[in-house]
């Protein structure tokens, strides 16, 4: 028996109905003949039919017993009877956001044993049964004594999967290093891979893969990025100069690793082609790809609406996008993009194919690491346009890429968020071109690099005017679209501000839903914290590095937004403690700060 049955039951009853509902539901029109309905019941081996009206709105339910009992009535002409003549109305349903506890209460109040589950669009997405809930409660109370609580096990299970998948992905740069006979780099990457796989296996053995609330999801995302950054320091420990102190080596390694896995992109290597081997520059870019894909996976599984995720199917197996299928789908989509971008770069004159792949990975992951200090400088206009397109692809939402692939490369619809992103980017680009003093194409390149938080740059941006810096900082603060590899505030949160006036009005505030109030509160917190943290960090950098506050603030904004654009303030000589703190700031910024707040103030979630 469980050592704490009450707690175990409370935990399972607070789980979402979508986790335990039966997704195979037979839905028929109210004008369907009962004879045809009976045939379909037998064919699909089910007992219930959800009946819809002409607008496909669910209006009733018919069971196999209804057909047998009502049609057998001598007063009813069976051949002409339709479902609307025998269905039970009104239909009692439950929302997809409801818990098993809510379902039990509704079943008790209406004396029923099953509930259709509706999405936000009022569509039936499943059916939850009283017997299913009873079995869940029985299993919870009859389980063996647990060392860890169910919420902790849920976090550990999901964390273990992410680390294992990242470990498998990192075999690619390990193999590349082995082929190039770079023993030192290969050793570091193999050690990181082993650490990730072993830790992931260990966490999986104690955890369980189940749904998470926002607080638990926030803990998962933070833990994933922290452990990836921590384990990712191992290869860097092999390449930094041995004459440095242990603190300096670890500070440099942790900062560089965090800049990779968070896609922050600020590099401590001014000339990577001289200081690093080619296989190591490939590894650096690859960590940004792994970090970007892991982040998309984490935020989708943690924060994406369950009903939308259930409607997606992997284009490889056709199964619902959960866990392995979701990560595999993300991986394949980005792999296709990377091959296309790398081949285009190679075709237009970048004749080092491995460096082309490194640059393509950093660009699509909106990371910013480059394999060579001169590779951006030597680009022709065609390559600059290719990279701008790749950066924008990285800043678009996962649903855009999913639709793009599922429709076999037919253009998917541009949603409101994507159109708003392009509108902001277009307006800012025109403004930046007019005041930056740079060439138009170069100005456009920097605008795209800032808005996608990719951080690719042709030169140090320390010499720009204050107004030009302000435009780039604003673009980094706003960032790209939600559920993308881009950092920043995210475009979708700007939509939350439309209710700001009502939020601050004592009268109209009461009309807003609880969820809307939470969204506005979260958005306002992020909008306030991004510049405040940048300002405080900028003050510290200006004092310790001996640079102007304008350049220091710009550098701090690049860190907290994981924007990567730099004024050359942070380098290998920066204080180790400062670099470790900046590494954590990149992780916090990747989480858009609000996830950290959810951990400590769960009521905001």
CORHU-V691651 format. One record per residue. N is the residue number from 1. RES is the residue in one letter. PSI is psi in whole degrees, 0 to 359 (none if undefined). Layout:
BEGIN
n->N res->RES psi->PSI
n->N res->RES psi->PSI
END
This chain:
BEGIN
n->1 res->X psi->152
n->2 res->X psi->143
n->3 res->X psi->340
n->4 res->X psi->78
n->5 res->X psi->320
n->6 res->X psi->318
n->7 res->X psi->321
n->8 res->X psi->317
n->9 res->X psi->317
n->10 res->X psi->321
n->11 res->X psi->311
n->12 res->X psi->326
n->13 res->X psi->343
n->14 res->X psi->4
n->15 res->X psi->157
n->16 res->X psi->146
n->17 res->X psi->333
n->18 res->X psi->337
n->19 res->X psi->336
n->20 res->X psi->5
n->21 res->X psi->157
n->22 res->X psi->119
n->23 res->X psi->347
n->24 res->X psi->92
n->25 res->X psi->132
n->26 res->X psi->120
n->27 res->X psi->123
n->28 res->X psi->158
n->29 res->X psi->152
n->30 res->X psi->344
n->31 res->X psi->5
n->32 res->X psi->135
n->33 res->X psi->143
n->34 res->X psi->330
n->35 res->X psi->316
n->36 res->X psi->322
n->37 res->X psi->318
n->38 res->X psi->320
n->39 res->X psi->320
n->40 res->X psi->327
n->41 res->X psi->316
n->42 res->X psi->319
n->43 res->X psi->317
n->44 res->X psi->1
n->45 res->X psi->52
n->46 res->X psi->168
n->47 res->X psi->351
n->48 res->X psi->148
n->49 res->X psi->127
n->50 res->X psi->127
n->51 res->X psi->133
n->52 res->X psi->157
n->53 res->X psi->194
n->54 res->X psi->334
n->55 res->X psi->13
n->56 res->X psi->24
n->57 res->X psi->128
n->58 res->X psi->126
n->59 res->X psi->347
n->60 res->X psi->178
n->61 res->X psi->143
n->62 res->X psi->131
n->63 res->X psi->169
n->64 res->X psi->328
n->65 res->X psi->323
n->66 res->X psi->316
n->67 res->X psi->316
n->68 res->X psi->316
n->69 res->X psi->316
n->70 res->X psi->323
n->71 res->X psi->334
n->72 res->X psi->349
n->73 res->X psi->130
n->74 res->X psi->341
n->75 res->X psi->354
n->76 res->X psi->132
n->77 res->X psi->105
n->78 res->X psi->321
n->79 res->X psi->334
n->80 res->X psi->358
n->81 res->X psi->136
n->82 res->X psi->166
n->83 res->X psi->326
n->84 res->X psi->341
n->85 res->X psi->339
n->86 res->X psi->357
n->87 res->X psi->156
n->88 res->X psi->124
n->89 res->X psi->159
n->90 res->X psi->158
n->91 res->X psi->124
n->92 res->X psi->122
n->93 res->X psi->177
n->94 res->X psi->146
n->95 res->X psi->151
n->96 res->X psi->337
n->97 res->X psi->353
n->98 res->X psi->161
n->99 res->X psi->172
n->100 res->X psi->327
n->101 res->X psi->316
n->102 res->X psi->319
n->103 res->X psi->317
n->104 res->X psi->317
n->105 res->X psi->317
n->106 res->X psi->322
n->107 res->X psi->318
n->108 res->X psi->316
n->109 res->X psi->333
n->110 res->X psi->6
n->111 res->X psi->49
n->112 res->X psi->168
n->113 res->X psi->6
n->114 res->X psi->152
n->115 res->X psi->124
n->116 res->X psi->140
n->117 res->X psi->127
n->118 res->X psi->145
n->119 res->X psi->180
n->120 res->X psi->333
n->121 res->X psi->13
n->122 res->X psi->32
n->123 res->X psi->143
n->124 res->X psi->123
n->125 res->X psi->358
n->126 res->X psi->182
n->127 res->X psi->131
n->128 res->X psi->135
n->129 res->X psi->149
n->130 res->X psi->322
n->131 res->X psi->324
n->132 res->X psi->315
n->133 res->X psi->319
n->134 res->X psi->320
n->135 res->X psi->323
n->136 res->X psi->316
n->137 res->X psi->318
n->138 res->X psi->317
n->139 res->X psi->323
n->140 res->X psi->321
n->141 res->X psi->340
n->142 res->X psi->0
n->143 res->X psi->163
n->144 res->X psi->156
n->145 res->X psi->137
n->146 res->X psi->138
n->147 res->X psi->325
n->148 res->X psi->152
n->149 res->X psi->155
n->150 res->X psi->317
n->151 res->X psi->319
n->152 res->X psi->318
n->153 res->X psi->323
n->154 res->X psi->317
n->155 res->X psi->314
n->156 res->X psi->319
n->157 res->X psi->313
n->158 res->X psi->321
n->159 res->X psi->318
n->160 res->X psi->320
n->161 res->X psi->316
n->162 res->X psi->314
n->163 res->X psi->321
n->164 res->X psi->317
n->165 res->X psi->319
n->166 res->X psi->321
n->167 res->X psi->319
n->168 res->X psi->316
n->169 res->X psi->324
n->170 res->X psi->354
n->171 res->X psi->335
n->172 res->X psi->304
n->173 res->X psi->333
n->174 res->X psi->317
n->175 res->X psi->320
n->176 res->X psi->316
n->177 res->X psi->321
n->178 res->X psi->316
n->179 res->X psi->322
n->180 res->X psi->3
n->181 res->X psi->34
n->182 res->X psi->83
n->183 res->X psi->320
n->184 res->X psi->310
n->185 res->X psi->317
n->186 res->X psi->319
n->187 res->X psi->314
n->188 res->X psi->318
n->189 res->X psi->320
n->190 res->X psi->320
n->191 res->X psi->317
n->192 res->X psi->317
n->193 res->X psi->315
n->194 res->X psi->317
n->195 res->X psi->316
n->196 res->X psi->315
n->197 res->X psi->316
n->198 res->X psi->315
n->199 res->X psi->318
n->200 res->X psi->317
n->201 res->X psi->317
n->202 res->X psi->314
n->203 res->X psi->322
n->204 res->X psi->325
n->205 res->X psi->335
n->206 res->X psi->348
n->207 res->X psi->182
n->208 res->X psi->143
n->209 res->X psi->104
n->210 res->X psi->172
n->211 res->X psi->156
n->212 res->X psi->149
n->213 res->X psi->178
n->214 res->X psi->322
n->215 res->X psi->313
n->216 res->X psi->321
n->217 res->X psi->321
n->218 res->X psi->319
n->219 res->X psi->319
n->220 res->X psi->312
n->221 res->X psi->316
n->222 res->X psi->314
n->223 res->X psi->320
n->224 res->X psi->310
n->225 res->X psi->322
n->226 res->X psi->312
n->227 res->X psi->322
n->228 res->X psi->315
n->229 res->X psi->320
n->230 res->X psi->309
n->231 res->X psi->331
n->232 res->X psi->351
n->233 res->X psi->338
n->234 res->X psi->309
n->235 res->X psi->326
n->236 res->X psi->330
n->237 res->X psi->338
n->238 res->X psi->343
n->239 res->X psi->339
n->240 res->X psi->149
n->241 res->X psi->137
n->242 res->X psi->341
n->243 res->X psi->350
n->244 res->X psi->157
n->245 res->X psi->163
n->246 res->X psi->320
n->247 res->X psi->319
n->248 res->X psi->317
n->249 res->X psi->314
n->250 res->X psi->319
n->251 res->X psi->315
n->252 res->X psi->318
n->253 res->X psi->314
n->254 res->X psi->317
n->255 res->X psi->314
n->256 res->X psi->319
n->257 res->X psi->317
n->258 res->X psi->321
n->259 res->X psi->334
n->260 res->X psi->301
n->261 res->X psi->336
n->262 res->X psi->358
n->263 res->X psi->28
n->264 res->X psi->316
n->265 res->X psi->0
n->266 res->X psi->123
n->267 res->X psi->141
n->268 res->X psi->359
n->269 res->X psi->109
n->270 res->X psi->323
n->271 res->X psi->77
n->272 res->X psi->331
n->273 res->X psi->338
n->274 res->X psi->327
n->275 res->X psi->338
n->276 res->X psi->154
n->277 res->X psi->163
n->278 res->X psi->324
n->279 res->X psi->331
n->280 res->X psi->323
n->281 res->X psi->328
n->282 res->X psi->317
n->283 res->X psi->317
n->284 res->X psi->311
n->285 res->X psi->324
n->286 res->X psi->324
n->287 res->X psi->327
n->288 res->X psi->322
n->289 res->X psi->313
n->290 res->X psi->316
n->291 res->X psi->318
n->292 res->X psi->315
n->293 res->X psi->321
n->294 res->X psi->321
n->295 res->X psi->316
n->296 res->X psi->313
n->297 res->X psi->314
n->298 res->X psi->314
n->299 res->X psi->330
n->300 res->X psi->312
n->301 res->X psi->331
n->302 res->X psi->322
n->303 res->X psi->351
n->304 res->X psi->141
n->305 res->X psi->132
n->306 res->X psi->320
n->307 res->X psi->323
n->308 res->X psi->322
n->309 res->X psi->323
n->310 res->X psi->335
n->311 res->X psi->347
n->312 res->X psi->148
n->313 res->X psi->139
n->314 res->X psi->136
n->315 res->X psi->359
n->316 res->X psi->305
n->317 res->X psi->341
n->318 res->X psi->4
n->319 res->X psi->165
n->320 res->X psi->142
n->321 res->X psi->85
n->322 res->X psi->142
n->323 res->X psi->247
n->324 res->X psi->320
n->325 res->X psi->321
n->326 res->X psi->311
n->327 res->X psi->321
n->328 res->X psi->319
n->329 res->X psi->315
n->330 res->X psi->316
n->331 res->X psi->314
n->332 res->X psi->318
n->333 res->X psi->312
n->334 res->X psi->327
n->335 res->X psi->319
n->336 res->X psi->313
n->337 res->X psi->316
n->338 res->X psi->315
n->339 res->X psi->317
n->340 res->X psi->312
n->341 res->X psi->316
n->342 res->X psi->318
n->343 res->X psi->322
n->344 res->X psi->317
n->345 res->X psi->317
n->346 res->X psi->319
n->347 res->X psi->324
n->348 res->X psi->15
n->349 res->X psi->349
n->350 res->X psi->92
n->351 res->X psi->3
n->352 res->X psi->101
n->353 res->X psi->321
n->354 res->X psi->319
n->355 res->X psi->326
n->356 res->X psi->318
n->357 res->X psi->322
n->358 res->X psi->314
n->359 res->X psi->321
n->360 res->X psi->318
n->361 res->X psi->313
n->362 res->X psi->321
n->363 res->X psi->311
n->364 res->X psi->332
n->365 res->X psi->5
n->366 res->X psi->46
n->367 res->X psi->303
n->368 res->X psi->350
n->369 res->X psi->142
n->370 res->X psi->146
n->371 res->X psi->342
n->372 res->X psi->144
n->373 res->X psi->343
n->374 res->X psi->356
n->375 res->X psi->325
n->376 res->X psi->321
n->377 res->X psi->327
n->378 res->X psi->7
n->379 res->X psi->142
n->380 res->X psi->174
n->381 res->X psi->329
n->382 res->X psi->316
n->383 res->X psi->324
n->384 res->X psi->319
n->385 res->X psi->320
n->386 res->X psi->314
n->387 res->X psi->322
n->388 res->X psi->318
n->389 res->X psi->320
n->390 res->X psi->320
n->391 res->X psi->317
n->392 res->X psi->321
n->393 res->X psi->318
n->394 res->X psi->335
n->395 res->X psi->358
n->396 res->X psi->154
n->397 res->X psi->155
n->398 res->X psi->324
n->399 res->X psi->328
n->400 res->X psi->312
n->401 res->X psi->321
n->402 res->X psi->313
n->403 res->X psi->323
n->404 res->X psi->317
n->405 res->X psi->317
n->406 res->X psi->328
n->407 res->X psi->17
n->408 res->X psi->52
n->409 res->X psi->26
n->410 res->X psi->140
n->411 res->X psi->124
n->412 res->X psi->164
n->413 res->X psi->140
n->414 res->X psi->116
n->415 res->X psi->176
n->416 res->X psi->321
n->417 res->X psi->317
n->418 res->X psi->317
n->419 res->X psi->320
n->420 res->X psi->319
n->421 res->X psi->312
n->422 res->X psi->325
n->423 res->X psi->313
n->424 res->X psi->315
n->425 res->X psi->316
n->426 res->X psi->313
n->427 res->X psi->316
n->428 res->X psi->324
n->429 res->X psi->314
n->430 res->X psi->315
n->431 res->X psi->317
n->432 res->X psi->322
n->433 res->X psi->322
n->434 res->X psi->337
n->435 res->X psi->352
n->436 res->X psi->332
n->437 res->X psi->6
n->438 res->X psi->168
n->439 res->X psi->147
n->440 res->X psi->314
n->441 res->X psi->322
n->442 res->X psi->320
n->443 res->X psi->317
n->444 res->X psi->322
n->445 res->X psi->315
n->446 res->X psi->324
n->447 res->X psi->315
n->448 res->X psi->318
n->449 res->X psi->323
n->450 res->X psi->315
n->451 res->X psi->331
n->452 res->X psi->354
n->453 res->X psi->32
n->454 res->X psi->323
n->455 res->X psi->10
n->456 res->X psi->135
n->457 res->X psi->150
n->458 res->X psi->337
n->459 res->X psi->173
n->460 res->X psi->141
n->461 res->X psi->19
n->462 res->X psi->335
n->463 res->X psi->0
n->464 res->X psi->157
n->465 res->X psi->164
n->466 res->X psi->321
n->467 res->X psi->320
n->468 res->X psi->318
n->469 res->X psi->319
n->470 res->X psi->321
n->471 res->X psi->313
n->472 res->X psi->321
n->473 res->X psi->317
n->474 res->X psi->317
n->475 res->X psi->320
n->476 res->X psi->321
n->477 res->X psi->317
n->478 res->X psi->313
n->479 res->X psi->201
n->480 res->X psi->204
n->481 res->X psi->162
n->482 res->X psi->154
n->483 res->X psi->42
n->484 res->X psi->179
n->485 res->X psi->351
n->486 res->X psi->157
n->487 res->X psi->205
n->488 res->X psi->189
n->489 res->X psi->323
n->490 res->X psi->139
n->491 res->X psi->320
n->492 res->X psi->334
n->493 res->X psi->337
n->494 res->X psi->330
n->495 res->X psi->335
n->496 res->X psi->337
n->497 res->X psi->349
n->498 res->X psi->339
n->499 res->X psi->15
n->500 res->X psi->319
n->501 res->X psi->318
n->502 res->X psi->325
n->503 res->X psi->322
n->504 res->X psi->0
n->505 res->X psi->124
n->506 res->X psi->333
n->507 res->X psi->307
n->508 res->X psi->338
n->509 res->X psi->326
n->510 res->X psi->337
n->511 res->X psi->343
n->512 res->X psi->144
n->513 res->X psi->161
n->514 res->X psi->320
n->515 res->X psi->319
n->516 res->X psi->319
n->517 res->X psi->319
n->518 res->X psi->319
n->519 res->X psi->316
n->520 res->X psi->316
n->521 res->X psi->314
n->522 res->X psi->316
n->523 res->X psi->316
n->524 res->X psi->323
n->525 res->X psi->315
n->526 res->X psi->316
n->527 res->X psi->324
n->528 res->X psi->319
n->529 res->X psi->326
n->530 res->X psi->305
n->531 res->X psi->326
n->532 res->X psi->312
n->533 res->X psi->321
n->534 res->X psi->320
n->535 res->X psi->314
n->536 res->X psi->315
n->537 res->X psi->321
n->538 res->X psi->320
n->539 res->X psi->316
n->540 res->X psi->315
n->541 res->X psi->321
n->542 res->X psi->321
n->543 res->X psi->316
n->544 res->X psi->331
n->545 res->X psi->351
n->546 res->X psi->40
n->547 res->X psi->171
n->548 res->X psi->153
n->549 res->X psi->328
n->550 res->X psi->312
n->551 res->X psi->323
n->552 res->X psi->320
n->553 res->X psi->319
n->554 res->X psi->316
n->555 res->X psi->317
n->556 res->X psi->322
n->557 res->X psi->323
n->558 res->X psi->330
n->559 res->X psi->306
n->560 res->X psi->333
n->561 res->X psi->359
n->562 res->X psi->33
n->563 res->X psi->327
n->564 res->X psi->342
n->565 res->X psi->138
n->566 res->X psi->149
n->567 res->X psi->14
n->568 res->X psi->26
n->569 res->X psi->313
n->570 res->X psi->129
n->571 res->X psi->187
n->572 res->X psi->343
n->573 res->X psi->354
n->574 res->X psi->146
n->575 res->X psi->132
n->576 res->X psi->318
n->577 res->X psi->321
n->578 res->X psi->318
n->579 res->X psi->324
n->580 res->X psi->317
n->581 res->X psi->318
n->582 res->X psi->325
n->583 res->X psi->317
n->584 res->X psi->324
n->585 res->X psi->324
n->586 res->X psi->320
n->587 res->X psi->315
n->588 res->X psi->317
n->589 res->X psi->324
n->590 res->X psi->328
n->591 res->X psi->5
n->592 res->X psi->25
n->593 res->X psi->320
n->594 res->X psi->329
n->595 res->X psi->324
n->596 res->X psi->321
n->597 res->X psi->322
n->598 res->X psi->325
n->599 res->X psi->317
n->600 res->X psi->339
n->601 res->X psi->74
n->602 res->X psi->338
n->603 res->X psi->338
n->604 res->X psi->342
n->605 res->X psi->none
END
